[in-house]
Amino acid sequence: MRRVMILSMAVIGMMGMAVFPAAAQGGFTEEEQAALDDIRTGFEHLMAQDTYTAGVVQQLDQVITIEYQGQSLQLAQQISAEGTTQIEQVGDGVPPNQHIRLTETVSQQMTGSGMNDQTDVGPLLFEMIVLDDRIYLQMQVPDELAAVIPKGWHDVTDGADMYPGMGMFDIQKMVELGAVFGPEYLEMMFDAVTGVEILEPETVDGQTVNYYRVTMDPRLALEGIGASNVEGMFNAEAVPFDVEALIELLYSDEDTTYILNLGIADGMLLDYSIVMTTDIDLGSDIITDPTLK
């Protein structure tokens, strides 16, 4: 299975900025260290905000090859989402209040064994509000999906089973992951950096924006996030695979890459993207549903 996942964010507005001292890093040139210090300051500014709004772009491209009963099938899938997220911090270790709006489209093609089926779905509008530790969701979908998608707002804090396919996720754990992003997390993520490339700066709205590409050790990045936090996003009883084994494989495989692209202006993080690429074989030992073996 080959997968390329891109998460991109552009910070639109921030307030209440503060400056934190940058800690020294080893193993980098002075120019690279200065770039890392600039990046650190940008993230610390963002973490210090009481509220901010960001534009969000997500892109998932994956090709899954399936060998089944002597037949070889290939599923090529592209999932794109674009929208905004508004964040209001409410305290250390507590998920922030959020308002997320994403418009998603899905395009997939199944080929092999005489098949060549194309399916396009969308646009789908997802709107989520996290308020006082409760999570609310509504979806607006094309007419052909209206019969299977509930209308209006629903409290999904304890589960989103009413939405097809979402029972495999633990929505509350996904939201709680946002509260992990603190100073300790930032230190561990910087420990995962293996290289930094300084790109050409650009002038945007009269500001000089410094651009960087940071390469990270995927396994160390997972340690920074916390493997249990990533695994917790899935409802293990509702998925046909060993979640722990899959996460371990994704982040430890030699073909997995984890790259951050960042734009910093005057010590403020303006935009960043995470690009994760994997090319892995999912063995039958990872599958827990006996009907799929």
N, C-alpha and C positions, 0 to 999 in steps of 0.2 A: 504494500500500500504506500503510495507516494502522496504526501500531503504538504501543501504550503499554506500557512495561516498568517494573515497580516491583520494586525490591529493597529489602527492609526487614530490619534487624537490631536486636535488642535485646540489649545486653550484660548477661549474667546475673551473672558473677563475675569479679573482677579482683584481682591481687595485685602487690606490689612497685611501687607507684606512685611517679612522680617528676614534678617540675614543671620546665617549660622556659619561658624568657622569650618573650613574644609580640612579634613584630616589627610595626612600624607599617605601616599601609596608607594609600593616598591615595584621595581622591575619595569619602569617606564622611563622614557626620555623626559627631559624637562618640558618639552612642547606637549607631549602626550599627557603628562601630569597636569599641566595647566588646563588642558582640554577636560580632563576628568574632574578637576576642581570646578570648572565652569558648569559642567553637567550636574555635579553634586549640589551646587548652589541653586541651580534651576529647580531641581527636585525638592530641595528644602524649602524654597519659596512656595512651591505648589502645596507642599504638606502643611505649611503654616497658614493657609487660607481658611477662613471661616466658611466662605462660599465661593464657588466658581462655576462657570459654564464652559463646556467643551463640545466641540464638534467631534463626531465619532464616525470612522469608516472601518468596516470589517470586511475582509475578503478571505474565503476559504476555498482553495482549489485542491481537489483530491482525486486520485485515480485508484480505484480498488479493483484488484484482480481476484476473481473467485474461481477456485477449482472445485467442481462439485459433480460427482458421479461421472467422472471422465470428461466433463465439459469444462471449457474455460470461458468465463464471462468477464467483461470489463465494464465497470461503472465509473464514468467520468462525471464529476459533480463540481459545480461552482455555486457558492452561496455568497451573496453580497448584501451588505446592510449599511445604511447610512442614516445619521440622525444627530441628536444632541443629548447630552446628559447634564443635569444641574445637580450640584452637590452642596449639601449643608452639613458641616461637621457638628456633631453633638457631644463628643467626648471621647477620651482615649479608650480604645478597645471596643467601642460601640459602633455598629454599622451606621454610616451617615444617612441622613435623610436624602432621598434622591428622586429625581423625576427624569425618566429615560424615555425617549421616543426614537424608535428605529423603524425604518422601512426596509423590508427584506425581499429579495428575489432569489429564486432557486432555479437552476438549469442543470439538467442531468441527461446523460445519454448512456444507454446500455447496449453494448455490442458484443458479438461473439456467438458462435453456434447458430448462425443464420439470423441473429437478432440485430436490429438497428433502431432502437426505440428512443425517441427524444421526448422529454417531459419538461415543461416550463411552468413554474408556479409563481404567482405574485402579481402585483406587489402586495405584501403582507405588512400591516402596520402593527407593531408591538408598542404598547405604552405601559410602563411600570412606574408605580409610585411606592417608595419606601418611606413610611412616616411612623415615627414612634415605635420602631421595631416591628411594624406590621408591613406586609408586602401585598400590594394590590396590582392586578393585571387586567388589561383589556386588549382585545385584538380586533382589527378590522380587516376583513379578507374579501377576495373576489366572490362573486355570487356562487360559483361552483363549489366553494368550501363553506358557505354560510350554514348549511345544514348540520355540519359537524363541529362548528366552533361556537361556543356559548357567547351570547351577546352581553354587552355591558361590563361593568367592573366586578371583579371577584377577588376575595381575600385568598391568596395562595400561600400564605405563611406556612401552613401545615401540609401543603401539597398542591400540585397543579394538575392532578389526574383528570380534571374535566376537560383539559386541552389535549387532544391526541398527540402522543409522542413525548409529552412533557413529564409523564410519570417517572421517567428514568432519571430525572434530575431532582436534587434536593435544593429547592429554590432558596430556602433560608440559609443553607450553607454557602451557596453561591454569593448571596448578599454579604454574609459575614466575612467572606474572603476580602472584601474591600476594607475591613477594619484592620487587617493584618499589615497594611501598608503604613508602617511607622518607622521611626529612626533605626530600630534594630533590624528591620527588614531591609532598609536602605543599605546598612553596613554590610549585610550578608550578600546583597546583590552586587555591591562593588567588589566584594571578595571574589565574585564569580567572573569578573572581567579578565579576558585573556588578551585583548587587543583593542586599540582605538585608532581610528582613521580620521584625520582632519580633512573635511571636504571644503569646497570653495564657498566662502560666505556670499550672501545675497542681501540686497537692500529691499526690504518689504515695508511699505507705508512709511518710508523715511528712516526706518530702523535697520541697522546692520545685524543680520541674523547669522550666527555661526552654526554651521552644520557639522555633525559628527556621526560616524558609524562605529558602534561598539559591538565587539564580538564577545560572547559570554560562554562559559562552560555550562552546557545544559544541565548536567547533574548538580553542579553547585547552585545554579539558578533555581532548580527544584528544591534544594535544601533551604534556600532563602525564602521561597514561597511557603514551603512546608508540604511534604508529600501528602500528609494526612489531610491538609486543607484542600488540595486538588482532588484527592480521592473522595473527600466528603461531598463534593459537588454532585456525585452520582448516587442514585438510590441503588445500592448493590443488588437488592432483591429484584429489581425491575429490569436489569440489563443482562444480556446473554454472555457476558464475559467477566473474567477476573479483573476487577478494576485496579487493584494494587499491582498486578503483574503487567497490565497494559501501560499504566503510568510509568512504571519502572523501565519498561522497554522503550517507550517514547523518548524518555529523557537520557537514557544511557546508551542507545544505539550509536555506533560510530558514524552513521550517516546523518544524524540529527544535528542541525545547526540552529543557533539562537542568536539573533542579531537585533540590536536597537538602533534606529535612526532618529536623531534628535536635532531640534532647532532651538538655540538659546540666544536671547537678545537682552543685553543689559542685566544679566544674571537671572532672567526669567525664562522658564520653559514655555515656549510657544507651541511646539508640536513635537510629537514623537510617534514612532511606529515600532511594533514588535513583529519581526518576521521569523517564524519558526518553520523549518523545513525538515521533513522526515521521510525516510524510505525504509520501511520495515516489513518483515514477514510475520504475520500473525499465525502462530502455530496452533494446532488443535488443543494444546494444553491450556491455552488462554480461554478457550470457549467453554462456558459452563452449562450451556443449554444442550442437552444430549441430542436433540433433534437436528442440530446444526453440524454435528460431527460426522 
